[in-house]
């Protein structure tokens, strides 16, 4: 009796384990994101939903690069729709049924599986093109040094895994079709390969593919949190919470506003406005001083490098790469998270920080704040926000700025202009002859 | 170009008990940079000829704080902002026009939260309004007729504030052959001056941003590169010099309109 239910028990155990492990890791990521400072992004709910639908669901910015955009939409659509088939697989696994939807849906089931098969084939082909493009086409942003090692292997692994999963799905349908005398739209053309197999062997192949597919998907789910592929989930909150203000508008630091008001108004009570005993940081030296959206962005980045390809500093050979800023932020945040895990929930100083150990001053100083990176990002991530907060740390806490900037600061302070001209001369443009 | 009128300061206007339509925020570049001063004069000339009552702050104007903020010195930025806001509010300023996208962005977006809310226009938008209202008429025959002109989007005007059409529609009025660069509008390449880069040497690289941008402009075979930012103008002019293409003029939209306008 037990033996009869063994596959169902095994399946249910795998499913529960996979979901449990994923939930555990997801809660760690959520905790890490919450290490950042809070940021108010709950206004304008309607506009935010529109942004999510347009940019994340609708992929409106992906198609700026038409080939990659088109292929990505294929993979994405296929992925989402084939997940409907996953529902059947999960139910079959738990209930011990075979194609539980078939009798319910009748003829429609045949067409539904047919559509899924076409999508699976398109996903498969798109992934093959993506793989060749990534490894053979010498596209600069996909072959830069900053993605050597894990990031590049990660990208290739995902593509190979998707190809294998789609193949398993099609072979499963092909062999099942032979057994039951069905010819699904795509897999019927693969039946020839298995025609010589015995009925037992066909069952074996069909079951192997079924298990490979579902276990593969569950393994993939648990790989996501370690991968750039996490964007398939986080792209949605990332676009929802994205900046809706004009890109040129940078936040005014409220902590500075308090200081300046006290400076400029001698009657202000310097103690009245002090909010709490919390230490106030000017800018961000480490990930915990960035805001929660910055940290969500770091986990959402899929390292496509469109930002870096459009960055004027990077295009002219400077060290700065907005993608690397995002990757560094995620790497450092993961390190801080591990630190907390190992020290019973306390982040014990490890002598390292985002600025300095992961991002150099030279990178930060190369930014022209032109917003090419934020415009290029297909899911509205904001590397510039991280760069600017790091610059604030350098200028206001670390006192590390290029000497020319120090002169510029001095000129503004003393003359009200970044150049050393007298305010009295501001009106002189009227008098001089053409100069 | 020499203007035969004098622009009053707000102090003079107030002393006379007069009101203005709009404040002309000249900006540091517009006040002190030789190439930008020409733009200042051109815009003043247009404002004067259309009969707008306008004034400048003169010595009471101070840096908006934009380069300090972008360099990370938020403290200095806010000190500048609050001083300027107290000046502007003391004169009860309602409308501001400026020829500098950095001043424009800062005044429009970053001052309100510190207590300074004004209706701020970049000069290209104001010029577009004036032409649309028939207040600026262009000379018959077209001063720039037949010339090939391209436009470089200043980051803080374009991507920063989504102003792409105003400068383009102005150029089209000039009866010229308008041509876009490969990278334009939302994809426009920076001139290299933003983010306070104007005030330091560029970090080490294999070329300069302004050389690259000038190259893109040259490849359009335009004889005039128009822009709407004093820093872009400087960077691109230097870029042209680097490529030995000083025959290609880099001009602000205000200069183009002032030259083409029929002021009787």
Interface residues (C-beta under 8 A of the other chain):
Chain A: X245 X246 X247 X248 X249 X250 X252 X253 X256 X257 X259 X260 X261 X263 X264 X282 X283 X310 X312 X313 X315 X316 X317 X318 X319 X320 X362 X365 X366 X367 X368 X369 X370 X371 X372 X374 X375 X388 X391 X392 X393 X394 X395 X396 X401 X402 X404 X405 X407 X408 X409 X412 X413 X416 X417 X418 X419 X421 X423 X424 X425 X426 X427 X428 X429 X430 X432 X433 X434 X435
Chain B: X1 X2 X3 X6 X7 X9 X26 X28 X30 X31 X32 X34 X37 X38 X40 X41 X44 X56 X57 X58 X59 X60 X61 X62 X63 X65 X67 X68 X69 X70 X71 X72 X73 X74 X75 X76 X78 X79 X80 X81 X82 X83 X105 X109 X110 X113 X114 X155 X156 X159 X160 X161 X162 X186 X187 X189 X190 X192 X193 X194 X195 X196 X197 X198 X199 X200 X201 X202 X203 X204 X205 X206 X207 X208 X209 X211 X212 X213
